[in-house]
Amino acid sequence: MTATDDMTTTKPAAEQTKRDAAPAPEAVRAEQPRRMRTRTLDDVASMVGAAAGSLALTWLLYLRILPLFGLLGFLLMWFTLFLIMYAGVTSVANPRPVVVDRLVAAVVGGGALVVGVALLSTVLYTFIRGIKALSHLNIFVNDMGGVAPQAPLDQGGVLHAIVGSLIELGIAVVIAMPLGIAVAVYMTEVGGRLARITRTLVEAMTGLPDILAGLFIYVVLVVGLQFPKSGFAAGLALSVTMLPIIARAADVVLRVVPGGLREAGLALGASHWQTVWRVVLPTARPGLATAVILGMARGIGETAPVLIVSGASTFLNKNPLNYTMNSLPLFAYTAVRSGQDLYIQRGFAAASILLGVVMLLFVVIRWLARSRVGGR
C-alpha cells in the first residue's frame, strides 16, 4: 500500500472523529449566553401579570382590609408588591442574574417614570393655571403700568418682565460664559496645586445660596459704590450664580476630550494653547453649549438676587443702568403671593412664558453648536 492510499484511508477517519467530537447544535445553542436586554413573550407576560396581580392585591389590602388611605401610599404599596411578585414570577424560569437584572431595571424605570410624571404634571399645571391669561394677546405686548392687579385679563401684560429677564440674562451670559469656560480651561489644561484649589472653590460655589449672590452685589455695588438698583446690578448677581455652574460643567466636558487629540496637535507642531484653541475647544463645543444652557437655566429662574439688587416694577424699562427692572420669575413670585385670583393667573402666565423662553434658548443654542460642528 502506498503513502497515498494511507492518507486516503486515514482522512475519512479523521473527519469522522471531528464530527464525533463536535458538540450538537442543541448543546451549542444551550451554551450561548442569553442577551439580557432582549425580552421574550414570557418576560412581557410576567411583567404584565405581576403588575395586574399586585394592583388587585393592593386594592384589596389598602382599600378593603387595612385602615389606610391616600394616593401616595397606594402607589408605594403597589410598586412594592409589584417588585415582590415580579421577582417571584421571573425566578421560576430564569437564573438569579436575570432576576436581579429585571428588578434593577424595574426600579430604575420606576424612578424615571416618577421624575417624568412630576415634570410633566408641573408643566401642565402651570400652563393650565395660566391659560386664561395666555389666551389674550395683551399679556405679551403690554406691561402692568397703571393696571390694577384685579383688572380684567384683557388689560396689562408681562412685556416688562420678559424684556427685563432677557436683558438681565444677556448681561449675565456675557460675563459668566467666557469666565466660566476660561476657568474650566485653566483647571483642565494648566493643572497644578492652584488649579486644584480653584476646582474646590468652584465646587463649593455651586452650593452657594442665591440670596448671598444678591447680597454680595448689593453690598459691593449698591452700598459701596453707590450704584443705583438696576438691571445691570441684577445681571451681575445672576452671573455670580451662573459662573460656577458653567465652570464645573465645562470642566467635566473638557476632561472627556481624548488625550490623543491633544497629542496629535502637539505632534503637528502646534503650541499648547493653539492645540487648546483649535482642537480641544472645537471638539468640546456641543458639551460647552450644554454647560452654558445649564448656567442660563439657573440664572433665568432666580428671584432673590433680582429682588435685592433691582426690585420689582410695573413699567417697561429697556435701560439696564437706571431704574428698577422686573423679571419673569420675580413677577410670578409677586403675583402668586398677592392672593388675588386674576393676578395669580397672570403670575402663572408669566411662569409659562418663562418655561417657553428656557426651551427656546435650549433649542437655539444646541442648534447653533451642532451646525458649527457640522460645518467645519
C-alpha positions as CSV (number, residue, x, y, z in Angstrom):
1,M,0.0,0.0,0.0
2,T,1.4,3.4,-1.0
3,A,1.5,6.5,1.2
4,T,-1.3,8.0,-0.9
5,D,-3.5,5.1,0.0
6,D,-2.7,5.5,3.7
7,M,-3.7,9.2,3.5
8,T,-6.9,8.4,1.7
9,T,-7.8,5.8,4.3
10,T,-7.0,8.0,7.4
11,K,-8.7,11.1,6.1
12,P,-12.3,9.9,6.4
13,A,-11.4,8.5,9.9
14,A,-10.1,11.9,11.0
15,E,-13.2,13.6,9.6
16,Q,-15.4,11.1,11.5
17,T,-13.5,11.8,14.7
18,K,-14.0,15.6,14.3
19,R,-17.7,15.1,13.7
20,D,-18.0,12.9,16.8
21,A,-16.1,15.4,18.9
22,A,-18.1,18.4,17.7
23,P,-21.0,19.4,20.0
24,A,-24.5,19.0,18.9
25,P,-26.3,22.1,17.6
26,E,-28.7,22.0,20.6
27,A,-25.7,22.0,23.0
28,V,-24.1,25.0,21.2
29,R,-27.4,26.9,21.5
30,A,-27.6,26.0,25.2
31,E,-24.1,27.2,25.9
32,Q,-24.6,30.6,24.2
33,P,-25.1,33.4,26.8
34,R,-28.6,34.9,26.9
35,R,-28.9,38.5,25.9
36,M,-30.1,40.4,29.0
37,R,-31.7,43.3,27.1
38,T,-33.9,41.2,24.9
39,R,-37.4,40.5,26.2
40,T,-39.3,37.4,25.2
41,L,-43.1,36.9,25.3
42,D,-42.6,35.2,28.7
43,D,-40.8,38.3,30.1
44,V,-43.6,40.6,28.9
45,A,-46.3,38.3,30.3
46,S,-44.5,38.1,33.6
47,M,-44.3,41.9,33.9
48,V,-47.9,42.5,32.9
49,G,-49.2,39.7,35.2
50,A,-47.2,40.9,38.1
51,A,-48.5,44.5,37.6
52,A,-52.1,43.3,37.4
53,G,-51.8,40.9,40.3
54,S,-50.1,43.5,42.5
55,L,-52.7,46.1,41.6
56,A,-55.5,43.8,42.6
57,L,-53.8,42.8,45.9
58,T,-53.0,46.4,46.7
59,W,-56.7,47.4,46.2
60,L,-57.8,44.5,48.4
61,L,-55.3,45.3,51.2
62,Y,-55.2,49.1,51.0
63,L,-58.9,49.9,50.5
64,R,-60.7,46.9,52.0
65,I,-58.7,45.3,54.8
66,L,-56.2,47.8,56.2
67,P,-57.4,51.2,57.5
68,L,-55.2,53.1,55.0
69,F,-56.0,55.9,52.6
70,G,-54.2,58.3,50.3
71,L,-53.0,58.0,46.7
72,L,-49.2,58.2,47.5
73,G,-49.4,55.3,50.0
74,F,-51.4,53.3,47.4
75,L,-48.8,53.8,44.8
76,L,-45.9,52.9,47.1
77,M,-47.6,49.7,48.2
78,W,-48.5,48.8,44.6
79,F,-44.9,49.3,43.5
80,T,-43.5,47.2,46.4
81,L,-45.9,44.3,45.8
82,F,-45.1,44.5,42.1
83,L,-41.4,44.1,42.7
84,I,-42.1,41.1,45.0
85,M,-44.4,39.4,42.5
86,Y,-42.2,40.2,39.6
87,A,-39.2,38.7,41.3
88,G,-41.1,35.6,42.2
89,V,-42.6,35.1,38.7
90,T,-39.3,35.8,37.0
91,S,-37.3,33.4,39.2
92,V,-39.5,30.4,38.0
93,A,-37.9,30.2,34.6
94,N,-34.7,32.3,34.9
95,P,-31.5,32.2,36.8
96,R,-30.6,34.6,39.6
97,P,-28.6,37.2,37.4
98,V,-31.7,37.6,35.2
99,V,-34.0,38.1,38.2
100,V,-31.6,40.8,39.6
101,D,-31.4,42.4,36.2
102,R,-35.2,42.6,35.8
103,L,-35.6,44.0,39.4
104,V,-33.0,46.7,38.9
105,A,-34.5,47.6,35.5
106,A,-37.9,47.9,37.1
107,V,-36.6,50.1,39.9
108,V,-34.7,52.4,37.5
109,G,-37.7,52.5,35.2
110,G,-40.0,53.4,38.1
111,G,-37.7,56.2,39.2
112,A,-37.6,57.6,35.7
113,L,-41.4,57.4,35.5
114,V,-41.7,59.3,38.8
115,V,-39.4,62.1,37.5
116,G,-41.2,62.2,34.2
117,V,-44.6,62.4,35.8
118,A,-43.5,65.1,38.3
119,L,-42.0,67.2,35.5
120,L,-45.0,66.8,33.2
121,S,-47.5,67.5,35.9
122,T,-45.6,70.6,36.9
123,V,-45.5,71.9,33.4
124,L,-49.2,71.1,32.7
125,Y,-50.4,72.6,36.0
126,T,-48.5,75.8,35.2
127,F,-49.9,76.1,31.7
128,I,-53.5,75.2,32.8
129,R,-53.5,77.8,35.5
130,G,-52.2,80.5,33.2
131,I,-54.1,79.5,30.0
132,K,-56.8,82.1,30.5
133,A,-54.3,84.9,30.7
134,L,-52.2,83.4,27.8
135,S,-55.2,83.5,25.5
136,H,-55.1,87.3,25.5
137,L,-52.5,88.9,23.2
138,N,-52.0,91.8,25.5
139,I,-50.2,89.6,28.0
140,F,-47.3,89.6,25.6
141,V,-47.3,93.2,24.3
142,N,-48.3,95.3,27.3
143,D,-46.9,96.0,30.8
144,M,-48.6,96.5,34.1
145,G,-48.1,100.2,34.3
146,G,-51.3,101.8,35.6
147,V,-53.1,98.5,35.6
148,A,-54.6,97.3,38.9
149,P,-53.9,93.7,39.9
150,Q,-57.6,92.8,39.8
151,A,-58.1,94.4,36.4
152,P,-59.6,92.1,33.7
153,L,-57.2,89.8,31.8
154,D,-57.6,91.8,28.6
155,Q,-55.7,94.7,30.3
156,G,-52.0,94.8,31.1
157,G,-49.3,92.2,30.5
158,V,-45.8,90.9,31.3
159,L,-43.8,92.6,28.5
160,H,-41.7,94.5,31.0
161,A,-40.9,91.2,32.8
162,I,-40.0,89.4,29.5
163,V,-37.7,92.2,28.4
164,G,-36.2,92.5,31.9
165,S,-35.4,88.8,32.1
166,L,-33.8,88.8,28.6
167,I,-31.6,91.9,29.4
168,E,-30.5,90.6,32.8
169,L,-29.8,87.2,31.4
170,G,-27.8,88.7,28.5
171,I,-25.6,90.7,30.8
172,A,-25.0,87.6,33.0
173,V,-24.2,85.4,30.0
174,V,-21.7,88.0,28.6
175,I,-19.9,88.0,32.0
176,A,-20.2,84.4,33.1
177,M,-19.8,82.4,29.9
178,P,-16.2,83.5,29.0
179,L,-15.1,83.5,32.6
180,G,-16.6,80.1,33.3
181,I,-15.0,78.5,30.2
182,A,-11.7,80.2,30.9
183,V,-11.7,78.8,34.5
184,A,-12.5,75.3,33.1
185,V,-9.7,75.5,30.6
186,Y,-7.3,76.6,33.4
187,M,-8.3,73.7,35.6
188,T,-8.1,71.2,32.8
189,E,-5.1,72.3,30.7
190,V,-2.9,74.0,33.2
191,G,-3.3,71.9,36.3
192,G,-1.2,72.1,39.4
193,R,-1.9,73.0,43.0
194,L,-3.6,76.3,42.3
195,A,-5.9,74.5,39.8
196,R,-6.9,72.0,42.4
197,I,-7.7,74.8,44.8
198,T,-9.7,76.6,42.1
199,R,-11.7,73.4,41.4
200,T,-12.5,73.1,45.1
201,L,-13.7,76.7,45.2
202,V,-15.8,76.2,42.1
203,E,-17.5,73.1,43.5
204,A,-18.1,75.0,46.8
205,M,-19.7,77.9,44.9
206,T,-22.2,75.7,43.2
207,G,-23.9,75.3,46.6
208,L,-23.8,79.0,47.3
209,P,-27.3,80.2,48.2
210,D,-28.7,82.6,45.6
211,I,-29.6,85.2,48.1
212,L,-25.9,85.5,49.1
213,A,-25.0,86.4,45.5
214,G,-27.6,89.2,45.6
215,L,-26.3,90.4,48.9
216,F,-22.7,90.4,47.7
217,I,-23.6,92.6,44.7
218,Y,-25.8,94.8,46.8
219,V,-23.1,95.4,49.4
220,V,-20.3,96.0,46.9
221,L,-22.1,97.8,44.1
222,V,-25.1,99.5,45.6
223,V,-23.9,100.3,49.1
224,G,-20.1,100.5,48.4
225,L,-20.0,102.2,45.0
226,Q,-23.4,104.0,45.3
227,F,-24.6,102.4,42.1
228,P,-28.4,102.6,41.7
229,K,-30.6,99.5,41.8
230,S,-30.9,98.4,38.2
231,G,-31.0,95.6,35.7
232,F,-27.2,95.7,35.4
233,A,-26.8,95.0,39.1
234,A,-29.3,92.1,38.7
235,G,-27.2,90.8,35.8
236,L,-24.1,90.9,37.9
237,A,-25.8,88.9,40.6
238,L,-27.1,86.4,38.2
239,S,-23.5,86.0,36.7
240,V,-22.3,85.1,40.2
241,T,-24.8,82.2,40.4
242,M,-24.1,81.1,36.8
243,L,-20.3,81.2,36.9
244,P,-19.7,78.1,39.0
245,I,-22.3,76.1,37.1
246,I,-20.8,76.8,33.7
247,A,-17.2,76.3,35.0
248,R,-17.9,73.0,36.6
249,A,-19.9,71.6,33.7
250,A,-17.3,72.8,31.2
251,D,-14.5,71.3,33.3
252,V,-16.2,67.9,33.0
253,V,-16.7,68.3,29.3
254,L,-13.1,69.3,28.6
255,R,-11.7,66.4,30.6
256,V,-13.7,64.0,28.4
257,V,-11.9,65.1,25.3
258,P,-9.5,62.3,24.3
259,G,-5.8,63.0,25.1
260,G,-4.9,61.6,21.7
261,L,-6.3,64.7,20.1
262,R,-4.0,66.9,22.2
263,E,-1.0,64.7,21.4
264,A,-1.8,64.8,17.7
265,G,-2.0,68.6,17.7
266,L,1.4,68.9,19.6
267,A,2.9,66.3,17.2
268,L,2.0,68.5,14.2
269,G,4.0,71.4,15.7
270,A,1.2,73.4,17.3
271,S,1.8,75.0,20.7
272,H,-0.2,74.0,23.8
273,W,-2.6,76.9,23.5
274,Q,-3.0,76.6,19.8
275,T,-4.0,73.0,20.4
276,V,-6.5,74.0,23.0
277,W,-8.0,76.8,20.8
278,R,-8.1,74.8,17.5
279,V,-8.6,71.2,18.7
280,V,-9.9,70.9,22.2
281,L,-12.5,73.6,22.3
282,P,-14.0,72.9,18.9
283,T,-14.2,69.2,19.8
284,A,-16.0,70.0,23.1
285,R,-18.3,72.7,21.6
286,P,-21.5,70.8,22.0
287,G,-20.7,70.0,25.6
288,L,-19.7,73.6,26.3
289,A,-23.1,74.7,24.8
290,T,-24.8,72.3,27.3
291,A,-22.8,73.9,30.1
292,V,-23.9,77.4,29.1
293,I,-27.5,76.1,28.9
294,L,-27.3,74.8,32.4
295,G,-26.0,78.1,33.6
296,M,-28.7,80.1,31.8
297,A,-31.4,77.9,33.2
298,R,-30.1,78.5,36.6
299,G,-29.8,82.3,36.1
300,I,-33.1,83.0,34.4
301,G,-35.1,81.4,37.1
302,E,-33.6,83.3,40.0
303,T,-35.8,85.6,42.1
304,A,-33.9,86.6,45.3
305,P,-30.9,88.3,43.6
306,V,-33.2,90.3,41.3
307,L,-35.4,91.4,44.2
308,I,-32.5,92.6,46.3
309,V,-30.4,94.5,43.7
310,S,-33.1,95.6,41.3
311,G,-36.6,95.4,42.7
312,A,-39.9,94.9,41.1
313,S,-41.6,97.3,38.7
314,T,-44.7,97.6,36.7
315,F,-43.5,99.5,33.7
316,L,-41.2,98.7,30.8
317,N,-37.6,99.7,31.2
318,K,-35.1,99.0,28.5
319,N,-32.2,100.7,30.1
320,P,-30.3,98.3,32.4
321,L,-28.3,101.1,34.0
322,N,-31.1,103.1,35.5
323,Y,-34.3,102.4,37.5
324,T,-35.7,99.1,38.6
325,M,-36.2,96.2,36.2
326,N,-38.6,93.3,36.7
327,S,-38.2,89.7,35.6
328,L,-40.5,86.8,34.8
329,P,-39.7,84.8,38.0
330,L,-40.0,87.9,40.2
331,F,-43.3,88.8,38.6
332,A,-44.6,85.3,39.0
333,Y,-43.5,85.3,42.7
334,T,-45.1,88.6,43.4
335,A,-48.3,87.7,41.6
336,V,-48.8,84.3,43.2
337,R,-48.2,85.8,46.7
338,S,-50.8,88.6,46.2
339,G,-53.8,86.3,46.9
340,Q,-55.8,87.9,44.1
341,D,-57.2,85.5,41.6
342,L,-56.7,87.4,38.3
343,Y,-53.2,88.5,39.4
344,I,-52.4,84.9,40.2
345,Q,-53.4,83.9,36.7
346,R,-51.1,86.5,35.3
347,G,-48.3,85.0,37.5
348,F,-48.9,81.5,36.1
349,A,-48.9,83.0,32.6
350,A,-45.5,84.6,33.4
351,A,-44.2,81.2,34.6
352,S,-45.5,79.5,31.4
353,I,-43.7,82.1,29.3
354,L,-40.6,81.5,31.3
355,L,-40.7,77.8,30.6
356,G,-41.1,78.6,26.9
357,V,-38.2,81.0,26.9
358,V,-35.9,78.4,28.5
359,M,-37.0,75.8,26.0
360,L,-36.4,78.2,23.1
361,L,-32.9,79.1,24.4
362,F,-32.1,75.4,24.8
363,V,-33.1,74.6,21.2
364,V,-31.4,77.6,19.7
365,I,-28.1,77.1,21.5
366,R,-28.0,73.4,20.7
367,W,-28.8,74.0,17.1
368,L,-26.0,76.6,16.8
369,A,-23.5,74.4,18.4
370,R,-24.4,71.4,16.2
371,S,-24.4,73.4,13.0
372,R,-21.0,74.8,13.7
373,V,-19.6,71.4,14.4
374,G,-21.0,70.0,11.1
375,G,-19.7,72.9,9.1
376,R,-16.1,72.5,10.0
